[in-house]
Amino acid sequence: MTAEERLSARIVGRVQGVGFRWWVRSRAEELTLTGWVANDADDRAVELVAEGSAKALDAFERMLWEGPASAHVERVEAAREPASGGFRRFEITRP
């Protein structure tokens, strides 16, 4: 069994009001990741925390640069650390 990791990311661009959080949740569920996604208060970013295998997080991070067709991602600020194991599923939350 591989060690679980945590990805914390802030995605900047036209990512609010375009279905980005729903798209993120769907991709996370496909990859069996747990965590959360929320709009950032600045109206130009989405923040998330995802936990799972390094391989799944690598694929997820690449997907974040694409987003749904209606989004325009300018930047993904991401960091990794060991997983906390504190999530049961992937949820859309509020800031």
N, C-alpha and C positions, 0 to 999 in steps of 0.2 A: 504494500500500500504506500502511495506517495504522500508526502507531507502536503497539507493544505496551505494555501497562501491567501493573502488579502490584497486586493487591488483597490486603492482609493483614487478616484479620478474626478477632475473638473473639466467639463467639455464646454468650450466657449464658441459662440457663433450664433446663427439663427437656429436655436435649439429649443425655444419655448414657443408654445402655441402651434407646433407642427407635428405633434404626436410622438415626439422623441422619447419621452419617458415610457410610454406604452411599448414602443419599439424596443427600447432597452430591456424592459421586463421580459418581453417575448424572447429576445436573443439569450438572456440570462437563463430563462427556463429551459430553452433548447440545450444549453450547455450544462444543465443541472447545477447552476451557481445559486448561492444564497446571498442575501444582502438587501440593499435598498437603493432607490433613485429618487431624487427630488429636484425641483426647480430651485436655483439659487435666487436670492433676493434681488440681484442686480439686473434681472430680466434678460441677460445675455449668456447665461450659463446654466448647466445642469450638473449636479454633483451626485456621486454614487460611491457605494462601497460594495464590493462583490468578493465572495469567498468561494474557493474551489481548488481544483488541481491547477498546477502551473500551466499545463497544456491548454486547458479550457480558458484560463485567464488570458493567455497569449492570444488565442483566437478572438476572445471578447474584446480585448484592447484594440486589435486590428479593426474589428467591426465598428467600434466607436468612432473611428475616423470617417466612416462612410455615413452612418445614420440613415434614416428613412429618406426617400426621394425628396420630400418637402423641406428637409433641413439643409443647412450649410455649416459644416464644422470648420472652424478656423484653427482651433488648437485643442489638443488633449493634454492636460497636465496630469500625469499619473505617477503613483508611487506604490511600491510593494513592501509588504511586511508579513510576518507569520499570521495565520488566521486565528481569530478569537474563538471560532466555533459557536458563536452566540446567536446565529440566525437559523431559522427553520425553513424559510422560503425566501423568494425575492419579491419585494414589495415596492409599490409606489407610495412615497410619503410626502409630507409637506415640510418645508424648511422650518 
